[in-house]
């Protein structure tokens, strides 16, 4: 499966199959949440949240690809990610794009 954030794949003619998406809601445990809250007082990167978001993007991408595979897609173009806070310490991540089939 080819994944790109452009609306084309060089050298390929594409047949659009439809929108595909994958999402997840992730959170850290309360101890990690507390320690990350303390970190905001002194500044710096919030490593546990960075790790959480990376895991969430990977899982959302995996779910998006699975949906595209059900459509027999060869690739997903114009991939985008969005995130939003659900509650303190938890975030939803969605990956979406257009599933395509190669014509040539």
Z-matrix of the N, CA and C atoms (Angstrom, degrees):
N
C 1 1.458
C 2 1.529 1 107.53
N 3 1.319 2 115.55 1 125.44
C 4 1.463 3 121.28 2 176.55
C 5 1.527 4 108.06 3 -93.07
N 6 1.331 5 115.88 4 131.11
C 7 1.464 6 122.26 5 179.60
C 8 1.523 7 108.68 6 -120.35
N 9 1.348 8 116.53 7 122.94
C 10 1.464 9 120.46 8 179.53
C 11 1.520 10 110.04 9 -139.00
N 12 1.340 11 115.11 10 155.33
C 13 1.470 12 118.75 11 176.58
C 14 1.524 13 112.07 12 -100.14
N 15 1.323 14 116.50 13 11.29
C 16 1.462 15 121.59 14 174.19
C 17 1.529 16 108.37 15 -97.95
N 18 1.328 17 116.90 16 167.08
C 19 1.464 18 118.81 17 179.72
C 20 1.531 19 111.95 18 -94.77
N 21 1.322 20 117.19 19 16.63
C 22 1.465 21 122.25 20 179.10
C 23 1.524 22 108.85 21 -149.47
N 24 1.327 23 115.70 22 164.04
C 25 1.460 24 122.82 23 170.68
C 26 1.516 25 105.50 24 -127.56
N 27 1.292 26 115.93 25 118.97
C 28 1.455 27 121.94 26 -174.95
C 29 1.533 28 111.59 27 -52.01
N 30 1.335 29 115.36 28 128.95
C 31 1.453 30 121.78 29 177.30
C 32 1.519 31 114.78 30 81.76
N 33 1.318 32 118.04 31 3.33
C 34 1.465 33 120.99 32 -178.77
C 35 1.521 34 110.50 33 -120.49
N 36 1.321 35 114.65 34 138.13
C 37 1.461 36 120.44 35 170.90
C 38 1.520 37 106.55 36 -95.02
N 39 1.323 38 116.75 37 129.71
C 40 1.456 39 120.69 38 -171.05
C 41 1.517 40 113.17 39 -110.64
N 42 1.313 41 114.98 40 140.79
C 43 1.464 42 122.00 41 170.86
C 44 1.531 43 105.60 42 -108.62
N 45 1.320 44 116.51 43 120.33
C 46 1.460 45 121.21 44 -178.75
C 47 1.532 46 110.10 45 -74.65
N 48 1.328 47 116.76 46 129.69
C 49 1.460 48 121.63 47 179.33
C 50 1.529 49 112.27 48 -101.52
N 51 1.311 50 116.67 49 -31.49
C 52 1.462 51 119.34 50 179.66
C 53 1.517 52 111.93 51 145.70
N 54 1.311 53 114.47 52 173.60
C 55 1.459 54 121.26 53 -179.37
C 56 1.526 55 109.45 54 -77.12
N 57 1.319 56 115.28 55 138.59
C 58 1.463 57 121.70 56 173.20
C 59 1.519 58 107.90 57 -125.89
N 60 1.341 59 115.12 58 151.76
C 61 1.461 60 118.81 59 179.50
C 62 1.514 61 109.55 60 -151.18
N 63 1.318 62 113.47 61 160.72
C 64 1.460 63 121.60 62 174.36
C 65 1.505 64 106.75 63 -146.49
N 66 1.324 65 116.48 64 144.87
C 67 1.462 66 118.41 65 -179.81
C 68 1.514 67 110.61 66 -146.28
N 69 1.316 68 115.30 67 164.30
C 70 1.450 69 122.93 68 175.85
C 71 1.518 70 108.80 69 -156.24
N 72 1.307 71 115.97 70 155.49
C 73 1.462 72 121.73 71 171.73
C 74 1.518 73 106.01 72 -118.78
N 75 1.307 74 116.20 73 123.57
C 76 1.462 75 122.54 74 -176.01
C 77 1.524 76 110.46 75 -119.78
N 78 1.325 77 115.31 76 151.36
C 79 1.467 78 120.42 77 173.26
C 80 1.518 79 108.90 78 -146.72
N 81 1.312 80 115.78 79 163.06
C 82 1.459 81 122.66 80 174.25
C 83 1.515 82 107.95 81 -103.42
N 84 1.319 83 116.19 82 160.07
C 85 1.460 84 118.39 83 179.45
C 86 1.529 85 110.74 84 -70.13
N 87 1.317 86 116.99 85 165.01
C 88 1.466 87 121.60 86 -173.33
C 89 1.521 88 112.71 87 -61.60
N 90 1.338 89 118.57 88 -36.74
C 91 1.463 90 121.04 89 179.41
C 92 1.521 91 109.90 90 -63.61
N 93 1.334 92 116.45 91 -47.57
C 94 1.461 93 120.43 92 177.88
C 95 1.524 94 110.78 93 -62.41
N 96 1.317 95 116.58 94 -40.90
C 97 1.459 96 121.13 95 179.43
C 98 1.526 97 109.89 96 -60.36
N 99 1.318 98 117.02 97 -42.46
C 100 1.462 99 121.84 98 179.68
C 101 1.524 100 110.65 99 -64.36
N 102 1.343 101 117.23 100 -46.81
C 103 1.464 102 119.66 101 -178.51
C 104 1.528 103 111.47 102 -66.26
N 105 1.322 104 117.14 103 -34.65
C 106 1.462 105 119.79 104 177.77
C 107 1.529 106 110.26 105 -69.92
N 108 1.337 107 117.02 106 -33.51
C 109 1.459 108 121.05 107 175.16
C 110 1.519 109 111.53 108 -63.25
N 111 1.329 110 116.74 109 -40.10
C 112 1.468 111 120.17 110 176.15
C 113 1.529 112 111.13 111 -64.21
N 114 1.321 113 115.76 112 -37.50
C 115 1.470 114 121.23 113 -179.30
C 116 1.537 115 110.93 114 -61.04
N 117 1.336 116 117.50 115 -31.50
C 118 1.463 117 119.71 116 -178.92
C 119 1.526 118 111.58 117 -65.41
N 120 1.336 119 117.20 118 -21.60
C 121 1.469 120 120.05 119 179.49
C 122 1.528 121 112.31 120 -72.88
N 123 1.336 122 116.98 121 -30.15
C 124 1.463 123 120.19 122 -178.37
C 125 1.523 124 112.38 123 -104.44
N 126 1.310 125 116.95 124 -13.50
C 127 1.461 126 120.69 125 178.73
C 128 1.513 127 112.16 126 89.48
N 129 1.321 128 115.33 127 169.66
C 130 1.454 129 121.95 128 179.32
C 131 1.512 130 111.66 129 112.06
N 132 1.315 131 115.09 130 175.63
C 133 1.460 132 121.16 131 -178.26
C 134 1.521 133 110.54 132 -71.52
N 135 1.306 134 116.21 133 138.25
C 136 1.462 135 122.76 134 176.92
C 137 1.522 136 107.97 135 -93.34
N 138 1.322 137 115.77 136 84.26
C 139 1.459 138 122.56 137 -171.73
C 140 1.513 139 114.26 138 -56.31
N 141 1.341 140 117.57 139 -41.55
C 142 1.466 141 119.82 140 -178.41
C 143 1.525 142 110.92 141 -64.96
N 144 1.333 143 116.95 142 -38.38
C 145 1.465 144 119.62 143 178.58
C 146 1.522 145 111.10 144 -73.13
N 147 1.316 146 116.76 145 -34.94
C 148 1.460 147 120.59 146 176.61
C 149 1.536 148 109.49 147 -61.73
N 150 1.326 149 116.01 148 -44.90
C 151 1.461 150 121.19 149 177.47
C 152 1.533 151 110.78 150 -62.27
N 153 1.333 152 116.24 151 -43.16
C 154 1.462 153 120.76 152 179.69
C 155 1.528 154 110.55 153 -59.84
N 156 1.325 155 117.47 154 -44.45
C 157 1.459 156 120.47 155 -178.30
C 158 1.525 157 111.72 156 -68.71
N 159 1.329 158 117.55 157 -37.55
C 160 1.465 159 120.42 158 176.50
C 161 1.528 160 110.80 159 -62.46
N 162 1.343 161 116.63 160 -42.62
C 163 1.461 162 120.78 161 177.33
C 164 1.527 163 110.74 162 -63.67
N 165 1.322 164 116.61 163 -40.78
C 166 1.461 165 121.01 164 -179.40
C 167 1.532 166 110.79 165 -65.46
N 168 1.331 167 117.89 166 -43.02
C 169 1.473 168 120.11 167 178.25
C 170 1.525 169 111.01 168 -62.51
N 171 1.349 170 116.42 169 -41.21
C 172 1.469 171 120.18 170 179.70
C 173 1.533 172 111.02 171 -63.66
N 174 1.317 173 117.35 172 -42.37
C 175 1.460 174 120.85 173 -179.94
C 176 1.528 175 111.01 174 -68.83
N 177 1.324 176 117.53 175 -41.44
C 178 1.468 177 120.69 176 177.85
C 179 1.523 178 110.31 177 -62.62
N 180 1.321 179 117.29 178 -40.76
C 181 1.469 180 121.42 179 178.05
C 182 1.518 181 110.21 180 -63.49
N 183 1.322 182 117.18 181 -44.78
C 184 1.468 183 121.38 182 179.36
C 185 1.530 184 110.88 183 -59.04
N 186 1.320 185 116.87 184 -41.68
C 187 1.465 186 120.83 185 179.86
C 188 1.528 187 111.67 186 -69.54
N 189 1.335 188 116.69 187 -35.34
C 190 1.461 189 120.83 188 177.11
C 191 1.532 190 109.51 189 -65.13
N 192 1.327 191 116.93 190 -44.36
C 193 1.470 192 121.80 191 179.54
C 194 1.529 193 109.76 192 -62.19
N 195 1.327 194 117.92 193 -41.38
C 196 1.462 195 120.84 194 179.26
C 197 1.526 196 110.76 195 -60.73
N 198 1.318 197 116.94 196 -39.78
C 199 1.466 198 120.45 197 178.13
C 200 1.529 199 110.62 198 -65.21
N 201 1.330 200 116.65 199 -40.45
C 202 1.463 201 120.88 200 178.93
C 203 1.532 202 111.14 201 -66.48
N 204 1.319 203 116.31 202 -37.33
C 205 1.471 204 119.85 203 178.95
C 206 1.529 205 110.96 204 -64.14
N 207 1.322 206 117.48 205 -33.74
C 208 1.471 207 120.45 206 176.56
C 209 1.526 208 111.65 207 -64.43
N 210 1.337 209 116.47 208 -23.42
C 211 1.466 210 122.07 209 178.29
C 212 1.531 211 111.35 210 -92.62
N 213 1.332 212 116.98 211 3.58
C 214 1.468 213 123.51 212 -175.78
C 215 1.523 214 112.45 213 59.95
N 216 1.307 215 116.77 214 36.00
C 217 1.463 216 121.89 215 179.60
C 218 1.526 217 110.43 216 -73.97
N 219 1.338 218 114.88 217 151.33
C 220 1.463 219 121.58 218 174.17
C 221 1.523 220 111.19 219 -94.03
N 222 1.333 221 116.07 220 -23.65
C 223 1.460 222 120.16 221 -175.35
C 224 1.526 223 109.71 222 -159.55
N 225 1.327 224 114.66 223 168.04
C 226 1.461 225 121.75 224 171.10
C 227 1.518 226 106.78 225 -126.72
N 228 1.334 227 115.91 226 125.15
C 229 1.462 228 120.65 227 -179.31
C 230 1.535 229 109.31 228 -110.48
N 231 1.332 230 113.90 229 164.13
C 232 1.464 231 121.75 230 175.28
C 233 1.533 232 111.95 231 57.02
N 234 1.338 233 115.77 232 42.52
C 235 1.470 234 120.90 233 -178.33
C 236 1.527 235 110.39 234 -70.89
N 237 1.318 236 114.86 235 136.96
C 238 1.457 237 122.61 236 177.89
C 239 1.520 238 108.93 237 -135.17
N 240 1.325 239 115.39 238 155.82
C 241 1.459 240 122.46 239 175.76
C 242 1.513 241 108.66 240 -125.00
N 243 1.318 242 115.68 241 145.79
C 244 1.462 243 121.43 242 174.38
C 245 1.521 244 107.40 243 -140.79
N 246 1.317 245 115.51 244 151.44
C 247 1.463 246 119.09 245 176.99
C 248 1.518 247 109.15 246 -141.45
N 249 1.320 248 114.23 247 155.51
C 250 1.458 249 120.02 248 176.82
C 251 1.513 250 108.81 249 -152.62
N 252 1.329 251 115.85 250 149.25
C 253 1.457 252 121.08 251 177.14
C 254 1.521 253 108.93 252 -77.46
N 255 1.303 254 116.31 253 134.25
C 256 1.459 255 121.88 254 177.07
C 257 1.525 256 108.54 255 -95.71
N 258 1.311 257 116.24 256 -54.88
C 259 1.467 258 124.76 257 171.83
C 260 1.517 259 105.99 258 -140.63
N 261 1.308 260 118.02 259 172.13
C 262 1.464 261 120.01 260 179.58
C 263 1.527 262 109.65 261 -58.81
N 264 1.314 263 116.21 262 126.27
C 265 1.456 264 120.99 263 178.89
C 266 1.512 265 115.38 264 86.61
N 267 1.337 266 118.17 265 -0.04
C 268 1.461 267 120.92 266 178.74
C 269 1.528 268 109.42 267 -130.91
N 270 1.311 269 115.71 268 141.30
C 271 1.461 270 119.95 269 -178.52
C 272 1.520 271 110.24 270 -138.80
N 273 1.334 272 114.70 271 145.88
C 274 1.452 273 121.08 272 171.87
C 275 1.518 274 107.79 273 -97.09
N 276 1.311 275 115.78 274 136.48
C 277 1.460 276 121.52 275 173.87
C 278 1.519 277 106.92 276 -122.89
N 279 1.319 278 116.18 277 133.10
C 280 1.465 279 121.36 278 176.58
C 281 1.524 280 108.14 279 -124.95
N 282 1.324 281 114.60 280 136.83
C 283 1.460 282 122.11 281 173.36
C 284 1.525 283 106.15 282 -115.15
N 285 1.329 284 116.48 283 134.82
C 286 1.465 285 118.78 284 179.83
C 287 1.517 286 110.23 285 -147.12
N 288 1.326 287 115.12 286 155.65
C 289 1.451 288 121.14 287 -179.67
C 290 1.522 289 109.12 288 -171.18
N 291 1.325 290 115.54 289 -169.76
C 292 1.456 291 121.80 290 179.36
C 293 1.511 292 110.02 291 -111.32
N 294 1.330 293 116.58 292 121.41
C 295 1.453 294 121.78 293 175.72
C 296 1.522 295 109.19 294 -74.66
N 297 1.332 296 116.31 295 136.71
C 298 1.470 297 120.51 296 -178.39
C 299 1.517 298 109.93 297 -135.52
N 300 1.321 299 114.65 298 157.45
C 301 1.455 300 124.20 299 173.71
C 302 1.517 301 107.25 300 -117.97
N 303 1.323 302 117.58 301 142.36
C 304 1.459 303 121.18 302 178.47
C 305 1.529 304 109.43 303 -78.90
N 306 1.332 305 116.31 304 135.62
C 307 1.463 306 120.79 305 177.15
C 308 1.512 307 112.35 306 -88.72
N 309 1.319 308 117.34 307 -26.68
C 310 1.472 309 119.35 308 -178.17
C 311 1.498 310 111.66 309 -121.62
